[in-house]
Amino acid sequence: MKDIIRYAIMALALPAALLFTACDDEDYMRFDVSHSGVYFTKDTLIYSFGVTPVEIREYTYNIPVKVMGGVSSLKREIAYTVIPDSTTAVEGVHYTIGEACIMPDSVQGVIPVTVYRDNLEGTFATGYTRYSLCLQLSSNEHFVPTLDSLSQVRMFRFDNSVDQPAWYNAHGEKVWQKRYLGEWHPLKFIKMVEYFHDVEKILPETYKKMAALYGDNLEHIPFGDPYQYRTIFVKYIYSKMYEYFENPANRERILSEFPDFPFDFPDPYSVAA
């Protein structure tokens, strides 16, 4: 009797399972092939020229976008609008937007925004202006915005600021190594990071260890003193900085960019002696 009941239940369950599977397959095909939705994938969009070498006057930030649906053999344009009420940056002055598209045979694309450093207001002495660009995805012949409304709008913020790195002493107070660097100034940190990156070309394995310990842009030097690699810093970073700031040919250009720059960078070999 129990076997009869068990087989009866299985007979009733099998058609339902087949129907459920058929619905799943149908939904999957509709999701993967028929529906061409587009949405933003990255939540936080922030860029600062920060420690970028002063010679670099523009930068292209690629805002990532993804397709929910099938691929195409054609390049497909992404439609968007700028929301003026939430945007402080001026197109053609502070930024321009390049070709926004999904490339052939791909479900990922970008909206490329080029930011112009020369037109960003603010100085180290007065503070820096942070600009915003708010984009909302729109419908076109290729895509419709999909997922929730939060996935259709993104705020991109950018500026020209250089903040003092988060180096702290044993008491939790932010510090700057005046002994080797003189008074804090953003240009000093820009050059410090620039010469730090140059070490990778000379001592790649040592650079890899230092980057793992201190951060890619020297964000986390304990107590602000790279004592484990101080010899490397003196030879390849501090000495290069000293030469740069002591060179009269650089003085006029530095003062045009930073009128308040303190030319007090010490000779690292004298300090280390």
C-alpha positions as YAML, in Angstrom:
chain: A
units: angstrom
residues:
- id: 1
  name: MET
  ca: [0.00, 0.00, 0.00]
- id: 2
  name: LYS
  ca: [2.81, 2.39, 0.87]
- id: 3
  name: ASP
  ca: [4.47, 1.69, -2.49]
- id: 4
  name: ILE
  ca: [1.26, 2.50, -4.33]
- id: 5
  name: ILE
  ca: [0.94, 5.84, -2.51]
- id: 6
  name: ARG
  ca: [4.61, 6.68, -3.16]
- id: 7
  name: TYR
  ca: [4.27, 6.00, -6.90]
- id: 8
  name: ALA
  ca: [1.06, 8.01, -7.05]
- id: 9
  name: ILE
  ca: [2.79, 11.03, -5.47]
- id: 10
  name: MET
  ca: [5.71, 10.71, -7.90]
- id: 11
  name: ALA
  ca: [3.31, 10.56, -10.84]
- id: 12
  name: LEU
  ca: [1.64, 13.76, -9.73]
- id: 13
  name: ALA
  ca: [4.92, 15.55, -8.94]
- id: 14
  name: LEU
  ca: [6.66, 14.75, -12.25]
- id: 15
  name: PRO
  ca: [4.44, 16.90, -14.52]
- id: 16
  name: ALA
  ca: [4.68, 19.78, -12.04]
- id: 17
  name: ALA
  ca: [8.47, 19.49, -11.99]
- id: 18
  name: LEU
  ca: [8.62, 19.47, -15.78]
- id: 19
  name: LEU
  ca: [6.35, 22.52, -15.92]
- id: 20
  name: PHE
  ca: [8.50, 24.34, -13.36]
- id: 21
  name: THR
  ca: [11.67, 23.48, -15.29]
- id: 22
  name: ALA
  ca: [10.11, 24.65, -18.53]
- id: 23
  name: CYS
  ca: [9.20, 27.96, -16.91]
- id: 24
  name: ASP
  ca: [12.74, 28.31, -15.56]
- id: 25
  name: ASP
  ca: [14.21, 27.68, -19.03]
- id: 26
  name: GLU
  ca: [11.81, 30.15, -20.57]
- id: 27
  name: ASP
  ca: [12.66, 32.82, -17.96]
- id: 28
  name: TYR
  ca: [16.38, 32.18, -18.41]
- id: 29
  name: MET
  ca: [16.18, 32.58, -22.19]
- id: 30
  name: ARG
  ca: [14.15, 35.76, -21.81]
- id: 31
  name: PHE
  ca: [16.64, 37.16, -19.28]
- id: 32
  name: ASP
  ca: [19.78, 36.21, -21.17]
- id: 33
  name: VAL
  ca: [18.82, 36.83, -24.79]
- id: 34
  name: SER
  ca: [15.66, 38.85, -25.24]
- id: 35
  name: HIS
  ca: [16.20, 41.52, -22.58]
- id: 36
  name: SER
  ca: [18.87, 44.17, -23.23]
- id: 37
  name: GLY
  ca: [19.12, 46.20, -20.06]
- id: 38
  name: VAL
  ca: [21.98, 48.45, -18.97]
- id: 39
  name: TYR
  ca: [23.06, 49.55, -15.51]
- id: 40
  name: PHE
  ca: [25.96, 51.10, -13.57]
- id: 41
  name: THR
  ca: [28.14, 48.65, -11.66]
- id: 42
  name: LYS
  ca: [30.39, 50.80, -9.44]
- id: 43
  name: ASP
  ca: [28.87, 52.69, -6.51]
- id: 44
  name: THR
  ca: [31.57, 55.21, -5.58]
- id: 45
  name: LEU
  ca: [32.99, 57.34, -8.39]
- id: 46
  name: ILE
  ca: [35.67, 59.71, -7.07]
- id: 47
  name: TYR
  ca: [38.86, 60.99, -8.66]
- id: 48
  name: SER
  ca: [41.46, 63.47, -7.47]
- id: 49
  name: PHE
  ca: [44.58, 64.46, -9.34]
- id: 50
  name: GLY
  ca: [46.11, 64.21, -5.89]
- id: 51
  name: VAL
  ca: [49.53, 62.61, -6.15]
- id: 52
  name: THR
  ca: [49.44, 62.55, -9.97]
- id: 53
  name: PRO
  ca: [52.64, 64.14, -11.35]
- id: 54
  name: VAL
  ca: [52.14, 67.87, -11.96]
- id: 55
  name: GLU
  ca: [53.01, 67.41, -15.63]
- id: 56
  name: ILE
  ca: [49.77, 65.45, -16.17]
- id: 57
  name: ARG
  ca: [47.07, 68.01, -16.95]
- id: 58
  name: GLU
  ca: [44.12, 65.78, -17.83]
- id: 59
  name: TYR
  ca: [42.81, 62.34, -16.91]
- id: 60
  name: THR
  ca: [40.12, 60.06, -18.35]
- id: 61
  name: TYR
  ca: [37.99, 58.29, -15.76]
- id: 62
  name: ASN
  ca: [36.04, 55.33, -17.17]
- id: 63
  name: ILE
  ca: [32.64, 54.92, -15.49]
- id: 64
  name: PRO
  ca: [31.80, 51.20, -15.80]
- id: 65
  name: VAL
  ca: [28.47, 50.06, -17.25]
- id: 66
  name: LYS
  ca: [27.17, 46.52, -17.78]
- id: 67
  name: VAL
  ca: [24.54, 44.86, -19.95]
- id: 68
  name: MET
  ca: [21.89, 42.51, -18.62]
- id: 69
  name: GLY
  ca: [21.23, 40.38, -21.68]
- id: 70
  name: GLY
  ca: [22.99, 38.85, -24.65]
- id: 71
  name: VAL
  ca: [26.07, 39.99, -26.53]
- id: 72
  name: SER
  ca: [26.08, 41.50, -30.01]
- id: 73
  name: SER
  ca: [28.53, 41.46, -32.89]
- id: 74
  name: LEU
  ca: [27.97, 45.23, -33.24]
- id: 75
  name: LYS
  ca: [29.20, 48.15, -31.16]
- id: 76
  name: ARG
  ca: [26.21, 49.49, -29.21]
- id: 77
  name: GLU
  ca: [25.87, 53.07, -27.98]
- id: 78
  name: ILE
  ca: [24.95, 53.76, -24.36]
- id: 79
  name: ALA
  ca: [22.41, 56.56, -23.90]
- id: 80
  name: TYR
  ca: [22.57, 58.87, -20.88]
- id: 81
  name: THR
  ca: [21.59, 62.34, -19.71]
- id: 82
  name: VAL
  ca: [23.32, 64.81, -17.39]
- id: 83
  name: ILE
  ca: [21.14, 65.80, -14.42]
- id: 84
  name: PRO
  ca: [21.77, 69.58, -14.17]
- id: 85
  name: ASP
  ca: [20.38, 70.08, -10.67]
- id: 86
  name: SER
  ca: [22.97, 67.67, -9.25]
- id: 87
  name: THR
  ca: [25.90, 68.73, -11.46]
- id: 88
  name: THR
  ca: [28.31, 71.55, -10.62]
- id: 89
  name: ALA
  ca: [30.97, 70.84, -13.27]
- id: 90
  name: VAL
  ca: [30.72, 72.60, -16.64]
- id: 91
  name: GLU
  ca: [31.05, 70.50, -19.78]
- id: 92
  name: GLY
  ca: [33.83, 71.70, -22.04]
- id: 93
  name: VAL
  ca: [35.48, 73.51, -19.13]
- id: 94
  name: HIS
  ca: [35.94, 70.99, -16.35]
- id: 95
  name: TYR
  ca: [35.20, 67.81, -18.30]
- id: 96
  name: THR
  ca: [34.19, 66.24, -21.61]
- id: 97
  name: ILE
  ca: [32.52, 62.89, -22.23]
- id: 98
  name: GLY
  ca: [33.81, 60.57, -24.92]
- id: 99
  name: GLU
  ca: [32.09, 57.76, -26.81]
- id: 100
  name: ALA
  ca: [29.95, 55.70, -24.43]
- id: 101
  name: CYS
  ca: [29.40, 52.21, -25.79]
- id: 102
  name: ILE
  ca: [29.41, 48.46, -25.34]
- id: 103
  name: MET
  ca: [32.01, 46.93, -27.63]
- id: 104
  name: PRO
  ca: [31.19, 43.93, -29.89]
- id: 105
  name: ASP
  ca: [30.94, 40.52, -28.18]
- id: 106
  name: SER
  ca: [30.96, 42.10, -24.74]
- id: 107
  name: VAL
  ca: [28.49, 42.89, -21.96]
- id: 108
  name: GLN
  ca: [30.71, 45.51, -20.32]
- id: 109
  name: GLY
  ca: [31.38, 49.09, -21.37]
- id: 110
  name: VAL
  ca: [32.29, 52.53, -20.06]
- id: 111
  name: ILE
  ca: [31.26, 56.16, -20.15]
- id: 112
  name: PRO
  ca: [34.65, 57.91, -20.45]
- id: 113
  name: VAL
  ca: [34.86, 61.28, -18.66]
- id: 114
  name: THR
  ca: [38.00, 63.36, -19.26]
- id: 115
  name: VAL
  ca: [38.76, 65.82, -16.45]
- id: 116
  name: TYR
  ca: [40.91, 68.93, -17.05]
- id: 117
  name: ARG
  ca: [43.24, 69.81, -14.21]
- id: 118
  name: ASP
  ca: [44.00, 73.38, -15.32]
- id: 119
  name: ASN
  ca: [40.37, 74.44, -14.91]
- id: 120
  name: LEU
  ca: [39.77, 73.00, -11.45]
- id: 121
  name: GLU
  ca: [39.63, 75.78, -8.88]
- id: 122
  name: GLY
  ca: [41.31, 75.89, -5.50]
- id: 123
  name: THR
  ca: [44.76, 75.98, -3.98]
- id: 124
  name: PHE
  ca: [46.54, 74.42, -1.04]
- id: 125
  name: ALA
  ca: [46.19, 77.73, 0.83]
- id: 126
  name: THR
  ca: [42.50, 78.40, 0.07]
- id: 127
  name: GLY
  ca: [41.15, 74.87, -0.26]
- id: 128
  name: TYR
  ca: [40.03, 72.89, -3.29]
- id: 129
  name: THR
  ca: [36.67, 72.87, -5.03]
- id: 130
  name: ARG
  ca: [35.12, 69.43, -5.48]
- id: 131
  name: TYR
  ca: [33.07, 69.16, -8.67]
- id: 132
  name: SER
  ca: [30.19, 66.80, -9.37]
- id: 133
  name: LEU
  ca: [28.78, 65.25, -12.53]
- id: 134
  name: CYS
  ca: [25.51, 63.35, -12.21]
- id: 135
  name: LEU
  ca: [24.59, 60.92, -15.01]
- id: 136
  name: GLN
  ca: [21.38, 58.99, -15.58]
- id: 137
  name: LEU
  ca: [21.09, 56.13, -18.05]
- id: 138
  name: SER
  ca: [18.47, 56.52, -20.79]
- id: 139
  name: SER
  ca: [16.72, 54.29, -23.31]
- id: 140
  name: ASN
  ca: [17.75, 54.00, -26.95]
- id: 141
  name: GLU
  ca: [17.46, 51.47, -29.78]
- id: 142
  name: HIS
  ca: [19.97, 49.19, -28.02]
- id: 143
  name: PHE
  ca: [19.18, 49.30, -24.31]
- id: 144
  name: VAL
  ca: [16.76, 50.30, -21.60]
- id: 145
  name: PRO
  ca: [17.87, 51.09, -18.04]
- id: 146
  name: THR
  ca: [17.30, 48.09, -15.80]
- id: 147
  name: LEU
  ca: [17.39, 46.93, -12.18]
- id: 148
  name: ASP
  ca: [16.36, 49.51, -9.56]
- id: 149
  name: SER
  ca: [16.52, 53.28, -9.90]
- id: 150
  name: LEU
  ca: [19.73, 53.40, -7.85]
- id: 151
  name: SER
  ca: [21.49, 51.41, -10.58]
- id: 152
  name: GLN
  ca: [20.50, 53.97, -13.22]
- id: 153
  name: VAL
  ca: [22.04, 57.09, -11.66]
- id: 154
  name: ARG
  ca: [25.62, 57.79, -10.60]
- id: 155
  name: MET
  ca: [27.42, 60.81, -9.15]
- id: 156
  name: PHE
  ca: [31.02, 61.31, -10.26]
- id: 157
  name: ARG
  ca: [33.03, 63.66, -8.02]
- id: 158
  name: PHE
  ca: [36.47, 65.02, -8.81]
- id: 159
  name: ASP
  ca: [38.94, 67.68, -7.65]
- id: 160
  name: ASN
  ca: [42.58, 68.68, -7.61]
- id: 161
  name: SER
  ca: [43.26, 68.23, -3.92]
- id: 162
  name: VAL
  ca: [46.19, 66.52, -2.28]
- id: 163
  name: ASP
  ca: [45.53, 65.52, 1.31]
- id: 164
  name: GLN
  ca: [48.23, 64.87, 3.86]
- id: 165
  name: PRO
  ca: [48.70, 61.08, 4.08]
- id: 166
  name: ALA
  ca: [47.32, 59.15, 7.01]
- id: 167
  name: TRP
  ca: [50.57, 58.69, 8.89]
- id: 168
  name: TYR
  ca: [50.06, 58.54, 12.66]
- id: 169
  name: ASN
  ca: [52.30, 58.45, 15.70]
- id: 170
  name: ALA
  ca: [51.87, 56.19, 18.74]
- id: 171
  name: HIS
  ca: [49.30, 58.63, 20.16]
- id: 172
  name: GLY
  ca: [47.10, 58.50, 17.06]
- id: 173
  name: GLU
  ca: [48.13, 61.98, 15.90]
- id: 174
  name: LYS
  ca: [48.76, 62.65, 12.22]
- id: 175
  name: VAL
  ca: [52.45, 63.24, 11.54]
- id: 176
  name: TRP
  ca: [54.71, 64.37, 8.70]
- id: 177
  name: GLN
  ca: [58.44, 63.55, 8.72]
- id: 178
  name: LYS
  ca: [59.88, 67.08, 8.77]
- id: 179
  name: ARG
  ca: [63.35, 65.70, 9.43]
- id: 180
  name: TYR
  ca: [63.54, 64.27, 5.92]
- id: 181
  name: LEU
  ca: [60.82, 66.27, 4.15]
- id: 182
  name: GLY
  ca: [60.66, 69.74, 5.68]
- id: 183
  name: GLU
  ca: [57.25, 71.38, 6.14]
- id: 184
  name: TRP
  ca: [54.21, 69.58, 4.72]
- id: 185
  name: HIS
  ca: [53.18, 70.65, 1.25]
- id: 186
  name: PRO
  ca: [51.17, 68.74, -1.40]
- id: 187
  name: LEU
  ca: [53.87, 69.08, -4.07]
- id: 188
  name: LYS
  ca: [56.37, 67.31, -1.81]
- id: 189
  name: PHE
  ca: [54.04, 64.35, -1.46]
- id: 190
  name: ILE
  ca: [53.35, 64.32, -5.21]
- id: 191
  name: LYS
  ca: [57.08, 64.10, -5.96]
- id: 192
  name: MET
  ca: [57.65, 61.59, -3.18]
- id: 193
  name: VAL
  ca: [55.08, 59.20, -4.66]
- id: 194
  name: GLU
  ca: [56.40, 59.81, -8.19]
- id: 195
  name: TYR
  ca: [59.96, 58.84, -7.24]
- id: 196
  name: PHE
  ca: [58.65, 55.93, -5.18]
- id: 197
  name: HIS
  ca: [56.99, 54.53, -8.31]
- id: 198
  name: ASP
  ca: [60.26, 54.95, -10.19]
- id: 199
  name: VAL
  ca: [61.89, 52.47, -7.79]
- id: 200
  name: GLU
  ca: [59.86, 49.72, -9.47]
- id: 201
  name: LYS
  ca: [61.95, 50.11, -12.62]
- id: 202
  name: ILE
  ca: [65.21, 49.81, -10.66]
- id: 203
  name: LEU
  ca: [64.41, 47.34, -7.88]
- id: 204
  name: PRO
  ca: [61.13, 45.62, -8.81]
- id: 205
  name: GLU
  ca: [61.13, 43.03, -6.03]
- id: 206
  name: THR
  ca: [62.01, 45.57, -3.36]
- id: 207
  name: TYR
  ca: [59.35, 47.93, -4.70]
- id: 208
  name: LYS
  ca: [56.76, 45.15, -4.50]
- id: 209
  name: LYS
  ca: [57.59, 44.56, -0.83]
- id: 210
  name: MET
  ca: [57.48, 48.29, -0.02]
- id: 211
  name: ALA
  ca: [54.16, 48.76, -1.82]
- id: 212
  name: ALA
  ca: [52.69, 45.84, 0.12]
- id: 213
  name: LEU
  ca: [53.89, 47.39, 3.39]
- id: 214
  name: TYR
  ca: [53.28, 51.10, 2.78]
- id: 215
  name: GLY
  ca: [50.55, 51.16, 0.09]
- id: 216
  name: ASP
  ca: [50.73, 51.84, -3.64]
- id: 217
  name: ASN
  ca: [50.86, 55.59, -2.99]
- id: 218
  name: LEU
  ca: [52.58, 55.53, 0.42]
- id: 219
  name: GLU
  ca: [49.28, 55.96, 2.23]
- id: 220
  name: HIS
  ca: [50.19, 53.88, 5.27]
- id: 221
  name: ILE
  ca: [53.79, 54.44, 6.38]
- id: 222
  name: PRO
  ca: [53.87, 53.61, 10.12]
- id: 223
  name: PHE
  ca: [54.72, 56.78, 12.05]
- id: 224
  name: GLY
  ca: [55.59, 58.34, 8.67]
- id: 225
  name: ASP
  ca: [59.02, 56.74, 8.89]
- id: 226
  name: PRO
  ca: [59.92, 53.94, 6.42]
- id: 227
  name: TYR
  ca: [62.73, 52.80, 8.72]
- id: 228
  name: GLN
  ca: [62.83, 49.27, 7.26]
- id: 229
  name: TYR
  ca: [63.72, 50.69, 3.85]
- id: 230
  name: ARG
  ca: [65.23, 54.02, 4.90]
- id: 231
  name: THR
  ca: [68.39, 53.44, 2.85]
- id: 232
  name: ILE
  ca: [66.27, 52.89, -0.26]
- id: 233
  name: PHE
  ca: [64.23, 56.01, 0.47]
- id: 234
  name: VAL
  ca: [67.33, 58.16, 0.98]
- id: 235
  name: LYS
  ca: [69.05, 56.94, -2.18]
- id: 236
  name: TYR
  ca: [66.15, 56.74, -4.62]
- id: 237
  name: ILE
  ca: [63.46, 59.06, -3.25]
- id: 238
  name: TYR
  ca: [64.67, 61.73, -0.82]
- id: 239
  name: SER
  ca: [67.83, 62.49, -2.81]
- id: 240
  name: LYS
  ca: [65.81, 62.83, -6.03]
- id: 241
  name: MET
  ca: [63.38, 65.16, -4.30]
- id: 242
  name: TYR
  ca: [66.25, 67.26, -2.95]
- id: 243
  name: GLU
  ca: [67.75, 67.61, -6.42]
- id: 244
  name: TYR
  ca: [64.38, 68.57, -7.89]
- id: 245
  name: PHE
  ca: [63.62, 71.28, -5.34]
- id: 246
  name: GLU
  ca: [67.17, 72.65, -5.33]
- id: 247
  name: ASN
  ca: [67.28, 72.99, -9.11]
- id: 248
  name: PRO
  ca: [66.79, 76.71, -10.00]
- id: 249
  name: ALA
  ca: [65.20, 75.70, -13.32]
- id: 250
  name: ASN
  ca: [62.24, 74.23, -11.41]
- id: 251
  name: ARG
  ca: [61.75, 77.14, -9.02]
- id: 252
  name: GLU
  ca: [59.74, 79.44, -11.29]
- id: 253
  name: ARG
  ca: [57.39, 76.68, -12.39]
- id: 254
  name: ILE
  ca: [56.87, 75.54, -8.80]
- id: 255
  name: LEU
  ca: [56.02, 79.07, -7.64]
- id: 256
  name: SER
  ca: [53.59, 79.57, -10.52]
- id: 257
  name: GLU
  ca: [51.69, 76.49, -9.40]
- id: 258
  name: PHE
  ca: [52.22, 76.88, -5.63]
- id: 259
  name: PRO
  ca: [53.13, 80.49, -4.67]
- id: 260
  name: ASP
  ca: [53.41, 79.50, -1.00]
- id: 261
  name: PHE
  ca: [55.78, 76.58, -1.53]
- id: 262
  name: PRO
  ca: [58.38, 76.22, 1.27]
- id: 263
  name: PHE
  ca: [61.82, 75.59, -0.23]
- id: 264
  name: ASP
  ca: [63.11, 73.91, 2.90]
- id: 265
  name: PHE
  ca: [63.76, 70.38, 1.69]
- id: 266
  name: PRO
  ca: [66.79, 69.08, 3.62]
- id: 267
  name: ASP
  ca: [69.79, 67.26, 2.17]
- id: 268
  name: PRO
  ca: [68.89, 63.66, 3.06]
- id: 269
  name: TYR
  ca: [72.52, 62.54, 3.32]
- id: 270
  name: SER
  ca: [73.24, 65.26, 5.89]
- id: 271
  name: VAL
  ca: [70.16, 64.22, 7.88]
- id: 272
  name: ALA
  ca: [71.06, 60.54, 7.72]
- id: 273
  name: ALA
  ca: [74.67, 61.15, 8.75]
...
